[in-house]
Structure formats: C-alpha cells, structure tokens
Amino acid sequence: MQTLNNFASDYAGDIDFYVVSFDEDAGVIEDYIAEHDYRGFIAAQPVGTMLADLEIVRQSSMMALNAHGLILHRQTKGDATEWPSYLDQLTENPNAAPLQGDAEQQKEQRQRDIQLPS
C-alpha cells in the first residue's frame, strides 16, 4: 500500500483504490488510511462471497479490475512498481482486458498461492 500511495494521486478521479481487509472492519482501515495520509484510497468491507469469487487466497492481494469487473492484473507478492503501466491501460481504456499470457501466469500464481499458508 505504501508503494501504491506513491502514484495513486496521479490517477485521482480516474481510478478508485479500494482497501479490503480479511479481519478488520472498514472503520479500522479508514483510520489507518487517515493516519498515514494515504490519498485516493477507499476502505471497504468484503461482501458475501466476494473474496472467494475473486479467488483471494492470500493477504496483500492486489488487483486491477476494468469497468466490467474483469481482472486486468493480479499480484499477490512483490513490489508495485509495475502498477502504473496497468493503471495507464485502465485510464486509456476502462474496458482493457489482460493479455492471454498474463491471464495464464496469474492463474498459475493463484494455484501456487492456494498451496501456501497465508
């Protein structure tokens, strides 16, 4: 979240950044966002089967969804320095879709993540 904060303000008005916690309510997340002066982040609660539907199996999962809810990019570890390229794609085309190779790579990563303890 710290790395995302470095460039989130560049996309203000174009892209919303939602922070969803496994085990804390949105109020705690809102306080954390305010305490660290993160701008452009919105605290949200997981609803119903949202985490399962999005196949979130590890903490610190980050994903970029297009205007129709299709996952353009998913990342469960590593740094966020590549995110501006994905966010630029969404800014240029809110309906951007992942390249086939990217989608397959993300699926393989999720399969590995499922086998690891969170």
One Martini backbone bead per residue (centre of mass of N, CA, C, O) as a GRO file, in nm:
protein
  118
    1MET     BB    1   0.056   0.064  -0.017
    2GLN     BB    2   0.295   0.255  -0.017
    3THR     BB    3   0.362   0.237  -0.319
    4LEU     BB    4   0.085   0.316  -0.428
    5ASN     BB    5   0.086   0.602  -0.299
    6ASN     BB    6   0.303   0.730  -0.492
    7PHE     BB    7   0.067   0.715  -0.753
    8ALA     BB    8  -0.241   0.752  -0.692
    9SER     BB    9  -0.276   1.065  -0.742
   10ASP     BB   10  -0.239   1.040  -1.060
   11TYR     BB   11  -0.553   0.889  -1.060
   12ALA     BB   12  -0.740   1.094  -0.983
   13GLY     BB   13  -1.074   1.034  -1.102
   14ASP     BB   14  -1.011   0.747  -1.258
   15ILE     BB   15  -0.921   0.578  -0.993
   16ASP     BB   16  -1.000   0.333  -0.758
   17PHE     BB   17  -0.893   0.256  -0.418
   18TYR     BB   18  -0.931  -0.048  -0.254
   19VAL     BB   19  -0.963  -0.153   0.092
   20VAL     BB   20  -0.944  -0.493   0.202
   21SER     BB   21  -1.024  -0.690   0.483
   22PHE     BB   22  -1.026  -0.988   0.650
   23ASP     BB   23  -1.024  -0.868   0.989
   24GLU     BB   24  -1.121  -0.569   0.929
   25ASP     BB   25  -1.286  -0.299   0.945
   26ALA     BB   26  -1.336  -0.008   0.777
   27GLY     BB   27  -1.270   0.182   1.017
   28VAL     BB   28  -0.977   0.089   1.059
   29ILE     BB   29  -0.885   0.156   0.773
   30GLU     BB   30  -0.954   0.455   0.773
   31ASP     BB   31  -0.757   0.527   0.999
   32TYR     BB   32  -0.502   0.433   0.853
   33ILE     BB   33  -0.525   0.617   0.610
   34ALA     BB   34  -0.522   0.883   0.774
   35GLU     BB   35  -0.257   0.841   0.937
   36HIS     BB   36  -0.089   0.807   0.644
   37ASP     BB   37  -0.204   0.993   0.415
   38TYR     BB   38  -0.384   0.848   0.215
   39ARG     BB   39  -0.470   0.898  -0.123
   40GLY     BB   40  -0.753   0.748  -0.285
   41PHE     BB   41  -0.859   0.568  -0.054
   42ILE     BB   42  -1.093   0.293   0.009
   43ALA     BB   43  -1.286   0.159   0.240
   44ALA     BB   44  -1.378  -0.197   0.264
   45GLN     BB   45  -1.609  -0.458   0.262
   46PRO     BB   46  -1.667  -0.769   0.249
   47VAL     BB   47  -1.907  -0.939   0.038
   48GLY     BB   48  -1.984  -1.226   0.103
   49THR     BB   49  -1.812  -1.399  -0.169
   50MET     BB   50  -1.588  -1.211  -0.278
   51LEU     BB   51  -1.317  -1.353  -0.212
   52ALA     BB   52  -1.386  -1.616  -0.360
   53ASP     BB   53  -1.463  -1.495  -0.638
   54LEU     BB   54  -1.157  -1.358  -0.655
   55GLU     BB   55  -0.945  -1.558  -0.541
   56ILE     BB   56  -0.864  -1.491  -0.239
   57VAL     BB   57  -0.572  -1.642  -0.052
   58ARG     BB   58  -0.414  -1.375   0.023
   59GLN     BB   59  -0.253  -1.151   0.154
   60SER     BB   60  -0.183  -0.883  -0.039
   61SER     BB   61  -0.389  -0.844  -0.259
   62MET     BB   62  -0.378  -0.731  -0.601
   63MET     BB   63  -0.614  -0.550  -0.819
   64ALA     BB   64  -0.723  -0.491  -1.157
   65LEU     BB   65  -1.026  -0.353  -1.263
   66ASN     BB   66  -1.249  -0.312  -1.479
   67ALA     BB   67  -1.559  -0.180  -1.564
   68HIS     BB   68  -1.663  -0.510  -1.558
   69GLY     BB   69  -1.468  -0.681  -1.346
   70LEU     BB   70  -1.217  -0.748  -1.493
   71ILE     BB   71  -0.909  -0.887  -1.460
   72LEU     BB   72  -0.609  -0.743  -1.548
   73HIS     BB   73  -0.456  -0.760  -1.258
   74ARG     BB   74  -0.247  -0.972  -1.044
   75GLN     BB   75  -0.114  -0.954  -0.698
   76THR     BB   76   0.065  -1.124  -0.411
   77LYS     BB   77   0.354  -1.009  -0.473
   78GLY     BB   78   0.576  -0.773  -0.438
   79ASP     BB   79   0.596  -0.499  -0.617
   80ALA     BB   80   0.434  -0.184  -0.752
   81THR     BB   81   0.597  -0.060  -1.006
   82GLU     BB   82   0.404  -0.183  -1.248
   83TRP     BB   83   0.120  -0.042  -1.210
   84PRO     BB   84   0.112   0.208  -1.401
   85SER     BB   85   0.068   0.046  -1.664
   86TYR     BB   86  -0.216  -0.060  -1.583
   87LEU     BB   87  -0.346   0.215  -1.515
   88ASP     BB   88  -0.306   0.336  -1.795
   89GLN     BB   89  -0.488   0.136  -1.941
   90LEU     BB   90  -0.749   0.216  -1.780
   91THR     BB   91  -0.747   0.514  -1.858
   92GLU     BB   92  -0.762   0.462  -2.170
   93ASN     BB   93  -0.924   0.167  -2.101
   94PRO     BB   94  -1.179   0.054  -1.902
   95ASN     BB   95  -1.188  -0.237  -2.089
   96ALA     BB   96  -0.944  -0.370  -2.032
   97ALA     BB   97  -0.752  -0.662  -2.107
   98PRO     BB   98  -0.583  -0.929  -2.070
   99LEU     BB   99  -0.341  -1.100  -2.161
  100GLN     BB  100  -0.312  -1.427  -2.204
  101GLY     BB  101  -0.040  -1.466  -2.053
  102ASP     BB  102  -0.124  -1.317  -1.795
  103ALA     BB  103  -0.362  -1.495  -1.714
  104GLU     BB  104  -0.200  -1.760  -1.686
  105GLN     BB  105   0.005  -1.659  -1.477
  106GLN     BB  106  -0.204  -1.589  -1.259
  107LYS     BB  107  -0.322  -1.873  -1.229
  108GLU     BB  108  -0.059  -2.010  -1.139
  109GLN     BB  109  -0.018  -1.835  -0.886
  110ARG     BB  110  -0.280  -1.916  -0.741
  111GLN     BB  111  -0.210  -2.216  -0.717
  112ARG     BB  112   0.037  -2.167  -0.537
  113ASP     BB  113  -0.108  -2.004  -0.311
  114ILE     BB  114  -0.304  -2.228  -0.214
  115GLN     BB  115  -0.051  -2.404  -0.097
  116LEU     BB  116  -0.009  -2.168   0.094
  117PRO     BB  117   0.026  -2.010   0.370
  118SER     BB  118  -0.101  -1.699   0.503
   0.00000   0.00000   0.00000
